[in-house]
Structure formats: structure tokens, C-alpha cells
Amino acid sequence: MWQQQVAAYRDSLALMPDGPFRRFAEWAAGRPGCAERWLQLNGLAQNAKMAEHLVSGLFDAAELNRLAGLFGGMNAHLVCEMASDHLAIGLADPPPHDLGAAARRELLVGFNNATLHRLAGGGSGEAREAVLALRPLAHRVSFFRQSLDGGEFQTLADAFERLHPGESAEEVAADVLPVLTANIECTVAQVENVRGLASEELVRSGLVRRYAGVNRLLTKELTAEELLSTGLDTSLAISTLGYVAGVIAELVRPNPAFAEAIDRIEATLECAALILRLLNDCGTPLMEQQAVRDALLARLAATLSDATVSADAATLRNLLLDAGPRDALARLRKDLVHGESNVCLDGLRNLPATPDALRLFGERLALAATRYRTASTVLNTQLRGLSRQLGDSAICTMIARCVSFHRRMYARAYEDGVDGEYAVALPAVE
């Protein structure tokens, strides 16, 4: 399955206009010694690992061969999504020196609007022109900066520059618009693969919710409840798992009960999406263990009451980074360090570090944990009912496996590399 995933990714590069990034990516994906590191850094390796985990033991060889091709396009889309996601790094909490934050926010809103127009039936030419019109907003953007591991990206791009006279590593990093163009077309291709099937609207509506939700995060101040509902919408779980369910039950192993179960499938995927959003933002320990939440809040309160606390801990953000235990913070730390949106941090992280701010954070954390627990209970009930309705447990097993895969991944700090995050570098070779 891995080779088919790589082939699909390389095919997807043809959706990009020719330019420095496309030439670099074609070189990196095919060059021995670089391909493994690039395909880990761009998220393909971890997505393929998840796909193999989902299907393990559930399908025969012929079914797996067909699924591999259909999953290839899905994972190519997820790779593009990670690149565009990284453009939002820093936007939830822009540092004073980030002079390009406002333009980057406008760039992403424009990209999301172009994608929504394309999903509504707009043509590929219109989408490309809409993205090209964003060029003035992209001149400060660099994938080296907009990355969880920009140093590894730069190392590969520097090697490309050395081996290809006339190419520039900096031009590779700045060549953002072709990636956004490919992202739009990979998004539409996912819908096209299920066109005319019962799952088509589930996939399309899940994608529409994704891009509209990201725009809300970028442009509005949201309440705690709105952050939770928007966090569910921005998760790719509904569209991705809806696509998986559709290609299995309508193409690979046709199931006549699938179309009648579509509403239950959507409700099941909404539960899974909320769980995955909360795991992604908060980490498994904080969502599943009251003792971990209590210990974190007690430690923060003790630090806050210490008369010798550093003046640098003037905000909740700095208090969390300075006093919060690394294992408990897990995912929160990633979004604090990189200024990314988070259901438990947005609207709170820059409040003065006071008992009132800590109380609000504790309430937000408790709300998230309650919703996680409720969604987990409902998901288990939905999966049992859906399995009975379909008369086949494969789809439900895959949904459950997707959740368990992320429970394990997000139990770790993102700095733990490939065991704790998608688009990060492989460990350095000794």
C-alpha cells in the first residue's frame, strides 16, 4: 500500500503549476536518501501508517489493492492540507515581530473562499485565478518559518539548491500559491471519487464545514461553545472518514444498507470528529484523567501564588509554559509555542496570569473533558447500532481504530517526533 500512496502523492504534484516548490517536491519524493525524510516531513508517511492501521485484517488482497488507489488521493489531499494548515501557525497569537500575520490571515481566508467556491461548482480555472490574485499577500510567507520543523525543510531545500544550479532554497520556501492550487484540486478530486454515490454529500458537506469553520476561527472571536462546535467543523474527520466509509461500502464491498444508514453515519462521524478535535488540542491525559487535570491546575495555582514567580509569567500563556508539566501539557504546549488555535486557549492565553484567569482556564478544560466523555459514550453506542444496521463491522472498526490511533499519538508531547505528530522530521541519523 505504501508504494501506491507515494505514487498518488507524486501524481498529485501535477496539479501544481510549475515552479520552485513543485520541482523541489518531485526531486525530494524520488531521490534516495531524501524521499524518506521528505515524505515524513510533509505528513504522508504518518497518514499512510494510519491508513494501514485502519484496514489491517479487514479486507482481502483484491479489496486492499483497490483501496490503496482510492486512499492515495485521500492522503495526497491530507498532505496539502497540512501545508496550508501550517500557514496558520502564529495566527492565533501573533508575536509582535510577525509583520506578515495580517496578510497571511487574509491569504488563508482567500484560499478558503476559493475552495468553497470550487466545491460549490466553480471551475478549476476560476480557482486558479482566485489563488493567483492572492500573490500580493504571499510575498512574506516562507514554508521554512511556517512549519513545525522548518530546519529540516531548509536542509532538504539547500541540498536541492546545491544539486540544481539556478534553483533557490528560498524560492522553494516562498512558492506557496501552487501548493494552495493543488490543495483545492485534491479537495475536489476527493468529492469526484464518490460522485453520484450516497456518500457524496457527506464528503462535500464535511469539506464545506472545514473551510467555512477555519474562516470563522480566522475572522471572529468565538465563545467556548462556539470554539467547540467550530473545532468539530474544522476537523477533517467527517469528510475523510465519510470518504473511507463511502468507498468501502459503495465501491469496494458494496453494501445495500449503506444509503439508508447515511444519517446515522454522519452522526457517528460528528462524535468521532469532536473526540479527535479535543485530543488534537488538549491531549489524551488531560481529556481522560481527572487526576492529571487536577494536578496541572494545582501546580499552576501554586506557581501563581509564589511571590518569587518570574515577571515573565505575566500571562496565562507564559504561566502554562513555565510551570505546566510537559507530559500533562502535551498538545496545549504545541499550540502555545506555535500560536495555533486551540479550544482551551483561544481568548484566554493572553489574559494576565491571575486566579480569575486560571479559574476560566480550569472551566474551559472541564467543559472540554465533559464533552469528550459524552462524545466517547455516544460514539460507542452509535458504532454498535451502525454495525448492526450495516450487517458488517468493517467501517465501524475503522472509525474506532482512527480514534484509538490518535489517542495513542496525542498521549505524547509533539516534540516526541513521529510518535507524537504528523508533519515532523525523522530523528537525526547518528
Disulfide bonds with the S-S distance in Angstrom:
none
